[in-house]
Amino acid sequence: MNDAVSLAADLLKEHRESIDRLDAILVFTLAERFKHTQAVGVLKARHDLPPSDPAREDTQIARLQDLALQADLDPEFAKKFLNFVIQEVIQHHKQHQS
C-alpha cells in the first residue's frame, strides 16, 4: 500500500471511530430524553392533559432550527429529526392515556 492510501485508511479509521463514539452519545442522549418524556406522559395521563402540545412543539422546532444554524447543521434536517422524535413521544403519551 502506498503512503497516500495508507494515510487515507488511517484517517478513515479515525473518522469512523469518532462517528461510532458520537452514535453512542446520541443513543444514550435519546434514552435519557425519552425517560423524561415518559414521565411527562404519565403526568399528562394522570391529570387528563392532551398528549400533544402544538405550541410547545412549534417553539421547540424553532429553537432547534436556531441551534442547528449555530452548529452549521441544516435546519431542515433538524426540523425533520425533531418532528420524528415528537411523533414518537406523542405515541408514547397516547399509550399512557389508554
N, C-alpha and C positions, 0 to 999 in steps of 0.2 A: 504494500500500500504506500502510495507516495505521501509526502508530508502534508500537502493540501487536503487530501482525502482523510488522512488521519486526524488532522486538526478539526475538519468539519465533523467527523464522527465524535470527537471529544466534545465539541460544542453542542452537538445534537443531544448527546447523553446528558450534559449539564442542564440543557433546557428541559428535557423530559423529566429529569429528577425534580426540577423546580415545579413543573406542571403537576407532577404527582403529589408533591407536598401541598400545593395550592388546592388541588382537588380534595385532599383530605381535610384541609381547613374549611372548604366550602361545605362538605358533608357534615362536619361537626358543628359548624355555624348554623346550618339549616336545622339540624337536630335540636339545637338549643332554641332557635326561633320557634320551632313547632311545639316545644314544651310550653312555651309561653302562650302561643296561640291556642293550644289545647286548654290551658287554664282559663283563657278568655272565653272559649266556647262553653266551658262548664259554667262559668259565671253568667254568661248570657242566657243559657238554658234555665238556670235557677231563678233568674229574675225576669224571665219571659221577654228578653230583648231579641230583636231580629238578628239573624245570623250574619247579615252583611251591613256595612255602614258605608254607603256610597260616597258620602262627603269625606270621610276619613280615607277611603281608598283613593279618591281623586287627589287629596293632599299628599298622600304617600307617594303616588306616582309622580307628581310634580317634584316632590323633594328628591326622589331617586333619580329622576332625569337631570336635575340640577347637579346632584353628586356625580352622576355619570359624566357630565360635561367637565366638571372639575378634575375628574380622573382620566380624562381623554378616552372615554368609552362612549360608544354610540348610544345616545339617549333612547333611541327607538328599541334597541336591544334591551336596555334596562327596563323600559316600559313593558315589553313583552315578557321578560323574566318575572317582574313583579306581578303582572296580571296572572301569570301561571300560578305563582305562589298564592296569590289572593284567592283564586278559584279553588285551590286545594284546601285552604283554610276555611272557606265558606262551606265546602262539602263536609269538613270535619265538624263545623259548628252545627250544621243541619243534623248530623248524626247524633250529636249530644241532645238535640231537641226531640228526637224521636225515641 
